[in-house]
Amino acid sequence: MPDAATWAGRLGGDRFLAQTYHRSYAHFPGVADTAGLFSWDDLNRIIATQRLEPPRLRLSADGEMVPLHRYAIPTTNRRAVTWSRIQPSDFHAQLRDGASLVLDALEKIHPAVGAAAEGLARFLGTSVQANVYASWTEREGFGRHWDDHDGAS
């Protein structure tokens, strides 16, 4: 698992911080070897075992958020706490029909991604958030948009 020194080396070390960071854009193809860091099994386990409410977990299709009631049902426990429980068949149907999945702040619920984000945060001197985006079809999930933060894929 990459530590802070590994992240620094992959991005160019002090030269990246002095010449690129907050000054320009950079693309590092193949630099972030994340093999073994996060798997489809990890994603399935998180979806099956965590209470994931929007905006942490959401589906998007054709530039619009898929309404929660199309893939989850409200569930209330004995303490009167209500959350939306994902219905696997409805959830999979949305994905099969072209919805894109978004899972925000993965570093908070997956230890290996959390450690990698922490190493990158130490190198950059700022907080780091790791999001998952996945789509199983060619259908556009988000439409044209802009982000208010840096991104990597």
C-alpha positions in Angstrom: 0.0 0.0 0.0 1.5 3.3 -1.0 2.8 5.5 1.8 3.5 9.2 1.7 7.0 8.8 0.2 5.6 6.6 -2.5 2.9 9.1 -3.4 5.5 11.8 -3.5 7.7 9.9 -5.8 4.9 8.9 -8.2 3.9 12.6 -8.5 7.4 14.0 -9.0 8.2 14.8 -5.3 9.2 18.4 -4.5 9.2 19.4 -8.1 5.4 18.6 -8.3 4.8 20.7 -5.2 6.9 23.6 -6.4 5.9 23.7 -10.1 2.5 22.0 -10.5 0.4 21.8 -7.3 -2.1 24.7 -7.2 -0.4 26.2 -10.3 -1.2 24.0 -13.3 -2.9 20.8 -14.4 -1.0 17.5 -14.7 -1.8 14.1 -16.0 0.1 11.0 -14.7 -0.9 8.0 -16.8 -0.3 4.7 -15.1 1.1 6.4 -12.0 -1.6 5.4 -9.5 -1.2 1.6 -9.5 -4.1 0.8 -7.3 -4.3 -2.9 -8.0 -5.4 -4.7 -4.9 -6.4 -1.5 -3.2 -10.2 -1.8 -3.9 -12.1 -4.6 -5.7 -15.5 -5.3 -7.0 -16.0 -7.7 -4.1 -15.1 -4.7 -1.7 -17.8 -2.6 -3.5 -20.4 -5.3 -3.3 -19.6 -5.9 0.4 -19.9 -2.2 1.2 -23.2 -1.9 -0.6 -24.6 -5.0 1.1 -23.5 -4.1 4.6 -23.5 -0.3 5.0 -26.3 2.2 5.5 -25.6 4.3 2.5 -27.9 7.3 2.2 -27.6 9.9 -0.6 -25.5 11.8 -1.2 -22.9 9.2 -0.1 -24.4 6.6 -2.4 -26.5 7.6 -5.4 -27.3 6.6 -8.9 -27.4 9.0 -11.9 -28.7 8.6 -15.4 -28.9 11.1 -18.3 -27.6 13.9 -16.1 -30.2 13.4 -13.4 -30.2 11.6 -10.0 -32.3 8.5 -10.0 -35.0 8.9 -7.3 -34.1 6.9 -4.3 -37.5 5.1 -4.2 -36.6 3.4 -7.5 -33.9 1.2 -5.8 -34.4 1.5 -2.0 -37.2 1.3 0.6 -37.5 3.2 3.9 -36.7 0.9 6.8 -37.3 1.8 10.5 -35.7 0.0 13.4 -37.1 -0.4 17.0 -35.6 3.0 18.0 -37.6 4.7 15.3 -34.5 5.4 13.2 -35.4 5.3 9.5 -32.9 4.8 6.6 -33.2 3.8 3.0 -32.4 0.1 2.5 -31.2 -0.8 -0.9 -33.3 -3.4 -2.7 -30.7 -5.5 -4.7 -33.0 -6.4 -7.6 -34.2 -2.8 -8.1 -30.6 -1.5 -7.6 -29.2 -4.0 -10.2 -32.0 -3.2 -12.6 -31.1 0.5 -12.5 -27.4 -0.2 -13.1 -28.3 -2.7 -15.9 -30.5 0.0 -17.5 -27.6 2.5 -17.6 -27.5 4.3 -14.3 -24.0 5.2 -13.0 -23.1 4.6 -9.4 -21.4 7.1 -7.2 -20.0 6.3 -3.7 -18.5 9.3 -1.9 -15.9 9.3 0.8 -14.8 5.7 0.4 -11.8 6.4 2.6 -14.1 6.7 5.6 -15.4 3.1 5.2 -12.6 1.2 3.5 -9.4 0.9 5.5 -7.0 0.3 2.6 -8.4 3.3 0.7 -8.3 5.3 3.9 -4.6 4.6 4.4 -3.8 5.5 0.8 -5.8 8.7 1.1 -4.0 9.6 4.3 -0.6 9.1 2.6 -1.6 11.3 -0.3 -3.0 13.9 2.1 0.3 14.0 4.1 2.2 14.5 0.9 -0.1 17.3 -0.4 -0.7 18.9 3.0 -4.5 18.9 2.5 -7.5 16.6 3.0 -8.1 13.9 0.4 -11.5 12.3 -0.4 -11.8 9.1 -2.5 -15.0 8.6 -4.5 -16.0 5.6 -6.6 -17.7 6.1 -10.0 -18.9 3.0 -11.9 -21.0 2.4 -14.9 -21.9 -0.9 -16.7 -23.3 0.6 -19.9 -22.4 3.3 -22.4 -25.4 5.4 -21.2 -24.3 8.8 -20.0 -24.7 9.1 -16.2 -23.8 12.7 -15.4 -24.1 14.9 -18.5 -21.7 17.8 -19.0 -20.7 19.3 -15.7 -17.8 20.8 -13.8 -16.4 19.9 -10.4 -15.3 22.3 -7.7 -12.3 20.0 -6.8 -9.4 18.3 -8.4 -10.1 14.8 -9.7 -8.1 11.7 -10.7 -9.2 8.6 -12.5 
